[in-house]
Amino acid sequence: MLNEHYPRVIQEWCSATGMQAWAEHDDMHVEIDDTLIGLIHGAENEPDDLHIYIDLGHLELPELYRVLLEENARIESEDHGCFAIHPLTNSIVYRTSMHLTAETNGATLPQELNQLVHTVRTRLETSLMN
């Protein structure tokens, strides 16, 4: 399988943001609007997939696990991501993936991820308030 779009998207991202380009198979952690986001290459079996982990911080609430599981059961989210607890940091994370295509613009991807962060935070906050 070929990495048809992944290297281009990385180069576009880095050119637009002034970042140093990272190697295709390296995991990358970036901070966008004070939120840590892990970007992980799909590897050999998914060469144009970008796995995304958004660190949403820590919350200690009795109903947290139930809320996360209920959110994961919803089918109306556009990205079909899911909430979890990171096994090493115990942070709430949101995990999703993106298949990179010819239409994927690496220069605008940071803004798209920032919008996703806001959407996911709003979903979680709304669920915790209900």
ROPAKE-277409 format. One record per residue (C-alpha): residue in one letter; x, y negated, z negated. Coordinates in nm, 4 decimals. Layout:
# ROPAKE-277409
residuo, x, y, z
a, X, Y, Z $
...
***
This chain:
# ROPAKE-277409
residuo, x, y, z
m, 0.0000, 0.0000, 0.0000 $
l, 0.1221, -0.3465, 0.0789 $
n, 0.1364, -0.6564, -0.1376 $
e, -0.0305, -0.8634, 0.1261 $
h, -0.1460, -1.1630, -0.0791 $
y, 0.0056, -1.1434, -0.4269 $
p, 0.3501, -1.2930, -0.3421 $
r, 0.1894, -1.5780, -0.1460 $
v, -0.0476, -1.6625, -0.4298 $
i, 0.2424, -1.6730, -0.6780 $
q, 0.4386, -1.9052, -0.4488 $
e, 0.1384, -2.1357, -0.3980 $
w, 0.0716, -2.1451, -0.7740 $
c, 0.4342, -2.2283, -0.8541 $
s, 0.4663, -2.4894, -0.5796 $
a, 0.1517, -2.6638, -0.7016 $
t, 0.2459, -2.6548, -1.0718 $
g, 0.6245, -2.6912, -1.0565 $
m, 0.6743, -2.3573, -1.2301 $
q, 0.9563, -2.1191, -1.1514 $
a, 0.8216, -1.8320, -0.9401 $
w, 0.8084, -1.5013, -1.1219 $
a, 0.8810, -1.1611, -0.9715 $
e, 0.5854, -0.9729, -0.8302 $
h, 0.5941, -0.6908, -1.0811 $
d, 0.6624, -0.9070, -1.3862 $
d, 0.3920, -0.9783, -1.6382 $
m, 0.3491, -1.3518, -1.6759 $
h, 0.2077, -1.5543, -1.9638 $
v, 0.0981, -1.9090, -1.8925 $
e, -0.0721, -2.1682, -2.1032 $
i, -0.3596, -2.3532, -1.9426 $
d, -0.5361, -2.6198, -2.1451 $
d, -0.3966, -2.4767, -2.4740 $
t, -0.5096, -2.1222, -2.3926 $
l, -0.2623, -1.8392, -2.3425 $
i, -0.3389, -1.6336, -2.0334 $
g, -0.1636, -1.3096, -1.9425 $
l, -0.1290, -1.2351, -1.5723 $
i, -0.0423, -0.8772, -1.4856 $
h, 0.0239, -0.7383, -1.1395 $
g, -0.1938, -0.4460, -1.0346 $
a, 0.1191, -0.2417, -0.9526 $
e, 0.1510, 0.0158, -0.6778 $
n, -0.2072, 0.1413, -0.6855 $
e, -0.3609, -0.2118, -0.6799 $
p, -0.0981, -0.4313, -0.5098 $
d, -0.3223, -0.7314, -0.4538 $
d, -0.4997, -0.7219, -0.7880 $
l, -0.4286, -0.9673, -1.0643 $
h, -0.5311, -0.8548, -1.4122 $
i, -0.6143, -1.1473, -1.6378 $
y, -0.6121, -1.1538, -2.0178 $
i, -0.7397, -1.4691, -2.1880 $
d, -0.6431, -1.5101, -2.5534 $
l, -0.9413, -1.6609, -2.7355 $
g, -0.7817, -1.6666, -3.0792 $
h, -0.8798, -1.5117, -3.4104 $
l, -1.2183, -1.5009, -3.5744 $
e, -1.3074, -1.3170, -3.8920 $
l, -1.6830, -1.2768, -3.8849 $
p, -1.8820, -0.9743, -4.0020 $
e, -2.0870, -0.9711, -3.6805 $
l, -1.7910, -1.0217, -3.4438 $
y, -1.7587, -0.6640, -3.3171 $
r, -2.1301, -0.6333, -3.2561 $
v, -2.1358, -0.9633, -3.0637 $
l, -1.8390, -0.8575, -2.8481 $
l, -2.0003, -0.5244, -2.7656 $
e, -2.3332, -0.6885, -2.6844 $
e, -2.1580, -0.9360, -2.4548 $
n, -1.9835, -0.6479, -2.2782 $
a, -2.3211, -0.4863, -2.2087 $
r, -2.4434, -0.7880, -2.0095 $
i, -2.4339, -0.7400, -1.6335 $
e, -2.4892, -1.0977, -1.5245 $
s, -2.1300, -1.2190, -1.5580 $
e, -1.9786, -1.2935, -1.2177 $
d, -1.6367, -1.1462, -1.2905 $
h, -1.7527, -0.8296, -1.4737 $
g, -1.4910, -0.8914, -1.7428 $
c, -1.5077, -0.7696, -2.0988 $
f, -1.4219, -0.8866, -2.4487 $
a, -1.1815, -0.6928, -2.6684 $
i, -0.9508, -0.7179, -2.9651 $
h, -0.5836, -0.7201, -2.8643 $
p, -0.4176, -0.4164, -3.0256 $
l, -0.1007, -0.6038, -3.1278 $
t, -0.2176, -0.9540, -3.2163 $
n, -0.5786, -0.8871, -3.3252 $
s, -0.6841, -1.1853, -3.1141 $
i, -1.0081, -1.1802, -2.9233 $
v, -0.9213, -1.1413, -2.5561 $
y, -1.1253, -1.1517, -2.2431 $
r, -1.0059, -0.9136, -1.9749 $
t, -1.0955, -0.9366, -1.6098 $
s, -0.9283, -0.8849, -1.2764 $
m, -0.9235, -1.0586, -0.9436 $
h, -0.8625, -0.9028, -0.6058 $
l, -0.6462, -1.1440, -0.4102 $
t, -0.7462, -1.1981, -0.0476 $
a, -0.6507, -1.4272, 0.2385 $
e, -0.8985, -1.6792, 0.0960 $
t, -0.7351, -1.6860, -0.2485 $
n, -0.5589, -2.0190, -0.2943 $
g, -0.2760, -1.9999, -0.5453 $
a, -0.2620, -2.3786, -0.5714 $
t, -0.6158, -2.3932, -0.7107 $
l, -0.6011, -2.0700, -0.9098 $
p, -0.4902, -2.2430, -1.2350 $
q, -0.8004, -2.4641, -1.2194 $
e, -1.0196, -2.1629, -1.1472 $
l, -0.8744, -1.9832, -1.4486 $
n, -0.9283, -2.2925, -1.6609 $
q, -1.2943, -2.2920, -1.5572 $
l, -1.3153, -1.9224, -1.6447 $
v, -1.1687, -1.9958, -1.9892 $
h, -1.4378, -2.2577, -2.0532 $
t, -1.7135, -2.0255, -1.9292 $
v, -1.5936, -1.7365, -2.1463 $
r, -1.5531, -1.9570, -2.4557 $
t, -1.9064, -2.0901, -2.4056 $
r, -2.0443, -1.7354, -2.3687 $
l, -1.8735, -1.6252, -2.6881 $
e, -1.9742, -1.9338, -2.8874 $
t, -2.3340, -1.9068, -2.7718 $
s, -2.3494, -1.5390, -2.8674 $
l, -2.2003, -1.6032, -3.2088 $
m, -2.4573, -1.8757, -3.2775 $
n, -2.7546, -1.6503, -3.1934 $
***
